[in-house]
Amino acid sequence: MPGPNNKMNAVASTFHLPTCCCLQTAAESPGRSHLGLGFSAAVAAMPPSPSSAGAGAASPSPSASASASASDPTPSWWESVSQARSRIQALSSILPPAASQDVAALADSDRPARALLRSPAAYAALSDALRAGGGADDPACHWLYDTLLSADPDLRLAALAFLPLLAALYLRRLPPELPSSLSGFEAVLLAVYSSEAKNRQGKPVLVQVPDLSVPSLYHTPASSPSSKSPRRPQPPPIPPPQATPVVGVLSPPLEPQAAVKSTKRAGIIGVAFEAYYSKILQMPAASKVDACNAVAAWAGQYCKCRFELDDKELEEEEGDSLGSVSPMSSEAENGKELEEELAGMHINGDTSGRNCREDYDKEARVPLPWELLQPVMRVLGHCLLAPLNPVEVRDAAAGAVRVVYARACHDLVPQAILAARSLIELDKSARKAAKAAAAAASGTIVAAGTAGSTASSSRPSSKPNTPSKQRKPDTLLVSK
């Protein structure tokens, strides 16, 4: 039980009073802060971050903090606010001066963790820091690692939002120049993986599919005997056979991993994206755009095959318009419309007909096993079809899913072809419905404006100061 001096220090640190700071960080309890660092030998050699070391010098005893966290795993509102403000101050200390002031101002909000999650300035500043780091002594990776171990769920969300960018940077830099040059990225990935493995408790993620060979209640008509004409008593109906549940395994049981090995790398990143997908509704738009760009870069098939399904729709539109418009003008007009639409979606590529074998990104292209492709396709599905996503998220997802479709067609992966093609068809139907709704809305506005102008033109023109007289009814002359 901490004494009254420790409580006064906690209150003073919350209100930024000039007293001894006693902010509790991940470096205060060695059993907690170095729990994930034991996963990898390279990660275990990571020195503590400067912010954590400075906060741990004036903190309470590790045994007291460990016992308090063990007895109350969910922090109270006051503890959550204090911890969020301490993490924001630690983040502002590792950022450049131009961005540190904006990030430090987030600590004064009522909900600092939510403000940090929704701040574009904080996301951009930490993204730039991650692009320049990734090693064992990277303070940005230290901050993400310590924040992922926090008991506050909003703080963990703020750290989980950087997972797509971190995974993209990590896979792009493989193989590393030095063994420890990517240890910071691996520590964060292992922290997310271990948290997900702990939540599943060694059980797989299953999905139960109904047996379609067994008729349901809606397919079996109910027998209603008539009271007017007595019939023979019919034998009781034969009960249908018992349905054997069909169980599919979405994700196998997770084994504890001590390091990011080359054979387990795709599975670890896939599990991390499953954790990201479970919280994707609360992720900012910039994080979703980074996820779509990462998947497109991993697929790396920027050939004209990704527009194959769009070209088929264009040919159908050309065939329907041949009766009224000449073929050459229809083809040019539809081609121009498709080019403008793809340019607006930011997925316009080279359609000059070059060889598909040359149209791919060799630097970022990685193998895509199903254990990695399945969770990222779920992320793309949400970014593409969720109604509350902004336009830039849907456009990035539309471009990424077409690149994945081209990659799956070249690699002959049936599951990926089916998933990507389904998402493309859903995207096309959604865009067509949105275009029809916009056209109907514009037509309604034009019709209302025309009716208003007609009504105003039929009224007699008069000066504003002239009293209006009652208009006589019109007399129609009809000849007999």
N, C-alpha and C positions, 0 to 999 in steps of 0.2 A: 504493500500500500504506500504510494508516494506521499510525502509529507506536504504540509501547507506551502512550504517554499516552492516546491515543484509546481503546485497548482498556480501560484502567483506568477511564476515564470511562464507557464503556458498561456495564461491570460495576457501577460505583457507582450509575449511574442505575437499573439493574435492581433492585438491592437497596435503593433509596431511601437511599443513604448521603449524608451532607452534603458532597458534592464537586461539582465543576463538572459540570453536566448536559450530556450530549452526545447526546441522543435525536435520532434521525434522523426527520424529518418530510418532508412533501411540499414544504415551502417551502425545503428545503435545496438542491435541484437545480432551477434555473429551467427547464431543458429538459424536465423531467418534470412539474413542478407546473403549469406554464402551457401544457402541451400541449393540454389540452382547452379552456382559456380562449380559445384563438385561434379557436374555432368561431364565436363571436358577438362583435360589437362591444360589445354591452352587457355581456356576461360578461367581456370583456377589461378593462373598467374596474373590476371588482370588487377592492377592496383586500384584502390578505392578512389572514387571520384573526389575532387576537391571539395565540392559542396557537401557531400556526405561526411567527409572527414572533419570538416569544420563544424558541422552540426553535432557530430558525435562527441566532440570534446566537451560540450557543456550539457550533455543529455543525462537523464537518470540512469540508474544501473541497468545493465542488460537483463538481469534476472527479473527485475520488476516489470520492465516492458514486455518481456516474453510471457510472464505469467498473466499480465493484463490482456494481451492479445489472445492467449489460449483460452481464458475464461470468457471473453466477449469477442468472438470473431467478427461480428458485424459492428462497426463503430457507430457511435451516436452522431447526431447532426453536428454538434459542436466539434467533436473529434474529426469528422469528415472535413469540415470547413478549415480547421487548423492544419490538417494534413495536406489538403489541396493547396492552401496558401504557401506552405513550406515547399511543396514540389514546384509550384510556379516560381517562387523565388530562386530555387535551385536551377530551374531552366533558364531564367533570365540571366543568371550569372555565367552561363556557358555560351550565350549567344552574343553576336556583335552588338556594339552600343546602339546602332541604329534601330535594331529590332528588340533589344532588351527592355527599352522603356515601354513599348506597347504591350509586351508580354507581362511585365511586372504590374501594369495597371489592371490586369485581369484579377489579381488577388483581392482587389477591393470590391468585387461584385458579391452579390448575395450567395450565388452558387458558383464558386470559382472553378470547380471541375467541369461543369457544363459550359461555362464561358471559355475555358481552355479548349474544349472539344469543338466548339463552334467558331473559333477564332481563325479566320483565314490568314492573318498575319503570323500567328504562332505556328500554324501548319507550314506556311511557306518558309519561315525562318529555320525550323527544325529540319525540314526537308533539305534545305541547302547544307545544313550541318552534316546530315547523313550522307549526302553525295560526296562530301569531302572527307569522310571518316570511314569507320568500319573496323578499325583495328582493336587490339586488346586494350589500349589506353584511350579510346575514343570517349570523350565525356558525353556525347549524345547517346551512344549505346548504353553507357552506364545509367543515364537518366531513364531511358526506356526500360531497362532491366529492373531498376529499383521501383519504377512506377507500376510495372506489371505485377510485382510482389505486394502491392498495396492492398489493404483490405477494403478500400473504397471502390465500389463498382464503376462509378463515373470516372475515376482516375484511370482504372484499367481500360476503359473504353477510349480515353484520350491517347493512351499508349498503343492500343490495338489498331487505331486508325492508321498508323504508319506501317503496318505490316505489308501491304502490297508494294509500296515503294522500297521497303527494306529487302523484300524477297527478290524484286527485280534487280536491284543493285547487287545483291549477293550472287545471283545466278549469272549475271553479266560478267562479273570479275573472276569467274572460275576458268581455269585453275589459278590460285593465288600466286603472286610473286614470292611472298614469304609465308611460312606456315601460320604466323600470327596476324597476318594482315586482314583476315576476315573473322577473327575470333569474336569481335564485338557483335557482328551480325549473327553468328552462330549461337552466341549466348542468349540473344533475344528470341531466336527461333526455338531454342530448347526450352526457354521459360514458358512460351506459349504452349508447346507440345506437352510439357510436364503438367501444366495446369489442366489441359484437356484430358490427359490420361488420368489424372486424379479425379476429375469430375465423373468420368465414365466408370471408374472402379473396376477396371479389367473386363468390362462387358462389351460385346459388339453392339453396333447400331443396326437394328433390324427393321424391316418393313414387311408387313403381312399383306399379301395379295389374295383376294378372294378367289376361290376355285370356280371358274366360269363354266365348268362341265356340269355342275350341280344346279338345277333350276331353283330359282328363288321363290318367295311367296307370291310375287307379282306375276310369275309365269304359270302358277298352278291355279286354275279356276275353282272357285268354291262351289260345291254341289248344293243347290237349293231345291229340295223336293216340293212339288206343287200339292196344295191341299185339296184341289178340286178333283183331280184324277189320282186315285191311289196307285202307287206303283210297288213293285217288288222291293223289298229292302235290299239295298245294294251293299256289297261287302265293303268293309272299311278300306280306305285308300292305302296303298302300299307306301310306307314312308320312304322318302328319298334317301339315298345313301349318304352317310355322314361325310361332310366335306373335309378333306384333308387340307389344312392351311398351308399355303405356299409362302414360305418365308424367304425373303431376300436379304442378303447382307450388304448394307450400305458401307459399313466400315468395320474391319475386323478388330478384335481386341488389341489394345495398344500396349506394346512392351516398353519398359523403361529404356531410354537411350542415354548413353554416357557421352556420346560425341556425334557429330553430323558426318557419318560415313557416306561414301559415294553410293553404296547400295541402298542406304536408307534415306538419302537426301530428299527424293521426290515424295516419299511417304510422310516425312516430317513436315515439309512445306504444305502438303495436302491437308494434313491434320490442322495446321495453323490456319489455312483458309477455311476449313470447316468451322473453327472457332470464330473466325471473322464473319462468316456467313450467318452464324447464329445471332450476331449483333448488328447486322448490316442495316437494319431499319434506323438505327441511331447514328450511323456513320455520316460524316460530312460529304458534300458533293465532290470536293477535291480528292478525297480518299477513294471514292468510287471511280473517278476518272483515272487515277493512277492504277487501280486494279485492272481496268479495261485495257489501258495502254500496256501494262505488264503482260497480260495474256496475249495481246496482239504481237508483242515483241517476241514472246516465247514461241508462238506459232511460226512467225517469220515468213509466211508464204504470201508475199505481196505480188502475186501474178494476176493475170486477167481472169483466172478461173474463179476468183472470189465473187465476180459479178455474173456468174453463170445463171443463177436463178433470176437476177434482175433483167438479164438479156432476154430470157424466155418470156417474161411479162411484157417486155417492150415489143417483142415480135407479135404477141397476141394483140396488143393495142394497135399495132400497125395493120394487122389483118382486119380488124374491125373497122378501121378508118379508110380502107381502100375504096369503098363505094362513093365517098363524098370528096376525098382529097386525092391528088395524084400520089403515086408511090414515092417519088423522090422528095416531094415537099413533106409528106408525112414522116418519112424516115429521118429527114433532117430536123424536123420540129421535135419529134419524140427523142431523138438523140441529144438535142440541145437541152430538153427538159430533164432527161436523165443525168446529163453532165452537171446541170445546175443543182439538181437535188443531191447528187453525190458530193459536189463541192460544198454544199451547205452542211452535209453530214460529216465532213472532214474525213471521208474515206476514199476520195478520188485518187486513183493511182494511175499508173502508166497503162493506157489502153492501146498502145501502138502495135500490139501483137508480138512482143518479144518472146523469146523462149522462156517457158515457165521454170526451167532449171536455173536460170540466172536471176530470177526475181525473188530473192529471199535475203533476209538479213542474216549474214553469217555470224555476226558478233553475238547477238542476243538469242539466236535460235537454239533451243534446248530440246532434249527428248521429252515427250509428253506421254508418260504412262497413264493408265486409267485412274490410278490412285491419286494423281495430281490433276488430271483433266476433269474428273467428275466434280470435285468441289468448285473449281474455277468456272465450270459451265453453269453451276447454280448461281454463282455471283453474277455472271453475265446475264442470266435470265432475269434476275431481279433488276439489274441496271437497265435492261432493255424494256421490261414490261411493267414495272411498278409505276402507278399513275402519278405519284408525287415527286418523281425524279425530275430534275431540270432538263432542259433540252441538251446541254452539253454532255450530260451523263448518258442519255439515250443515244446520242450520236456516236459517242466513243464506244458504247457497247455494240452498236450496229456495225461499226467498222471492225471491231475485234472478232465478232462472231463470224463475219465473212472471211476473215483471214484464217480462223480456225477451220472453217468449212473447206477452204482450199487446201490447207495442210492435211486434213483428214482424207480428202479425196486422193491426194498424192501418196499418202502413207497407207491407204486402204484400211482404215479403222472403222468398222461398221457402227460401233456405238457412237463414236464422235460424229460421223456423217449424219446419223439419224438425229442426234441432239442438235447439232448446228443447223441442219436443214429445217428442223421444226421451229427453231428460234427465228430463222430468217423469214419463214412463211408467216409466223405470228407478227413479226415486225412489219412486214409488207402490208398485212391486213390492218394492223393498227394505224399505220401511216395513211392508208387509203381511207379508212373510216374518219380519221382526223381531217383529211383533206375534204372529204364530202361534207362533214359537219361545218367546216369553215366556209365552204362554198354556199351551203344552205343558209348559214348565218349572214353572209354578205348579201345573198339574194333577198333575204327578209329585210335587211336594212335598206337596200336599194328600193324595194317595193314600198316600204313605209315612207321613204323620202319622196318617191314619185307621187304617192297619194297625198302627202302633205303639200307638195308644190301645186298639184292640181286643185286642191281645195282652196289654197290661198289665191290662186289665179282667178278662181270663179267669184271671189268676193269683190264688191265694188271698192275702188280706190278712193280714199277720202283723206283729208288732212286731219291731223290729230285734234285740232281745236274745233273742227266742224261737227256739229251735233248730227248723229246718225238718224236717218229717217227709216220708218218701217217700210220694208220693201213690199210692193204689191205682188200678188201671185201672178205667175205667168199665165197668159191666155193663149191657148193653142187654137188656131183656125183650122177647121176640118171642112173640106169641100164635100158636098153630097153628090 
